[in-house]
Amino acid sequence: MKKMTMENKIKFGLMRYGADPVIEAYEVKMINNIRSLLIEKKWIGKHPIPYGNVSIRNKRNEFLITGTQTSEFKYLTNHNVCLVFDYDEQKNVIHYTGPTEPSSESISHYAIYTFPEVNAVIHIHSLKAWNNEYADGIFEEVEGEYGSKELFRNIKRLKFFNEHIFRMADHEGGFISFGVDLKSAYNLLTKYVELEERYK
């Protein structure tokens, strides 16, 4: 089992299973289509380290997520994504299968997919919107460092209908949006984050 770390601090464990999964071409295309819009707005990219990730729920109730350190790539292939199918909260371990390790935000995505109406999750960075003093009255804040049990539990306490967006209180620049599909999750970003970026 491998530990995900940042600045020498353990975040969560990774347990990989079996052979590479069958990933449908249309699923990767869906992710690439939304990523192209996010990259254009600089909500996903590299500065100086890769940031941002995208996931979608599949028919088997697993979720396909972009791999760690892939945000700098313009287009992804089957080799840049993996399937997450379980999370052991007690041991803080993500269970996955695929050719690449899942994003460091996988625990956040897993928590969100415990809501049955959610089928897509987007994590972006926007320092301008995150630091906007007026954003305090716009965004719900969720506390907890990424990859932590605290964040996992706080996300699961959210109350919403079909879609939602929140600012990550302990992850500078971080926002997460989610909804019934990628379009609804993306529209929340353009409605709120983009507005805050423009507002002075």
Buried (B, 14 or more C-beta within 10 A) or exposed (E): EEEBEEEEEEBBBBBBEEEEBEBEEEBBEBBBEBBEBBBEBBBBBEEEEBBBBBBBBBEEEBBBBBBBBBBBBEEBEBBBBBBBBEBEEEEBBBBBBBBBBBBBBBBBBBBBBEBEEBBBBBBBBBEBBBEBEEBEEBBEEBEBBBBBBEBBEBBEEBEBEEBBBBBBBBBEBBBBBBBBBBEBBBBBBEEBBBBBBEEE
